[in-house]
Amino acid sequence: MIFIRREILFKIQQLVWRTCRMYQAKGNITGQQYLKNSLQSYQFASNLQFNERINDLKEKGQKIFHLGFGQSPFPVPTHAEQVLKENAGRAEYFPVKGILELRKAIIDFHAKQDGLHQFTQENCVVGPGSKELIFLLMSVIGGDVLLLSPTWTTYKPQAVLSNHKVFIIPTSYDEHWKLTPAMIEKVYSENTIKENSLLIFCNPDNPTGSSYTKDELIALGSEMRKRKMLVLSDEIYGRLSFNDNHLSLAQFYPEGTILSCGISKWASCGGWRLGYHLYPSHLKDICNVVAGAASNTYTSASAPIQLAAVSLLKYDERSQNYVKHCKRILHTVATFCCKKLSSCGVKVHSPSSGYYIFPDFEVIRAQLKKRGITTGTGMCDALLEEAGIALMSGGPAYLHPLDQLTVRLCYINFDGTKALKASEAIGLGEHLPESFVETECSETYQAINLLHNWVEKQKKL
Ligand SMILES: Cc1ncc(COP(=O)(O)O)c(C=O)c1O
């Protein structure tokens, strides 16, 4: 009996092996056949891919001025680094939504800094980066996703991954790339958009550096209210507002705004991976389903990082002074870049926060055309080859047309540790001297001068 069973088993094994070998020989087993049709050509995040490509070239010895990646140049605030070191041994799983101490600090932080009093710790979710939380939110909502053009590179790929229909709202240079009530009106009147859709709003904006004024937010809030819109307001650059005048959409449209924020930008902790979302209490159902999704995917944000984040979000004098220095430096560098680029005819709006400008090189379109270059990507390839400047085209990756000669320029390729030290030595009572960019942020200074000269050279063609 046992003998027969073994024989049958052996025959089955033989059959399986033979079938596998036959499939392999024919090359029949492919990854593609297991993928969803909609994701057959799904790609790596364009900004991260670009960064890795440029870093590879740099490692191979190529001298490149990298103006294509949005990562803080500054060191992590020392007091937070210290707390992280002290808690390196904390290896337990923390509560899914985040430890209470951290959620309390977050609520307090936004109440004090943004005047937002509607949020409570119950409706706060901490995660491994706000990016992950945006994705989880998209994964649980039922409707479509509305995005601006241009916009940050990640939103659309996340919407595709979570199977949503995407509607694009074009903005324009003349309106500082900002959303207006008329644009909302237009997209709704020209399309059939589901009632339970989500608009992603980024303020201050990546990639354009624009921020919204009080009047603009009031007008948007009233249009959103009329339509009962659900809005994710991504305010990750809010604390870096150069003139300290960041205003949250959640002040003007509290009932429909989910606030997305984190420590990656103002506290230079991108690689720590900690972000959070705040939901108005009557949207707690969404919050709880997102937390459910979190519990079944990442469990909780890293324990030592949560403890270190408390020390940042308590926002004592050390955090505040750190931010004051960082944004003063960023403002000075941004002003220099805009002035220099405007002087050779490049169209650019001065940013009000963050790391980015979105210049338009229309001024050299005719000359580039003579060289056979008609797209932003073509222009960026030429810039890399001829001037050693790495810039990401502001085209399709930003949901912007291919033929636009816009780029997203990250003016943060300088040595932030050096610049921060120099700024601290000057003190907060003084202005930074005009020479600061040249002496303390020399990589950006050189890159922008090279870019300026390259444009001037094209103009003579
Ligand atoms: C507009 C915007 N939102 C969100 C994020 C993601 O930040 P986090 O590090 O919290 O995932 C980034 C990072 O580049 C960003 O630019």
The ligand as a Gaussian input file, in Angstrom:
#p B3LYP/6-31G(d) Opt

LIG

0 1
 C        4.490000      67.760000      -1.938000
 C        5.015000      66.611000      -1.175000
 N        4.175000      65.895000      -0.428000
 C        4.592000      64.821000       0.269000
 C        5.907000      64.443000       0.233000
 C        6.305000      63.182000       0.960000
 O        6.848000      63.412000       2.148000
 P        7.094000      62.263000       3.218000
 O        8.559000      62.212000       3.387000
 O        6.342000      62.702000       4.431000
 O        6.546000      60.990000       2.671000
 C        6.835000      65.160000      -0.526000
 C        8.248000      64.748000      -0.597000
 O        8.998000      65.079000      -1.480000
 C        6.381000      66.288000      -1.241000
 O        7.208000      67.027000      -1.977000

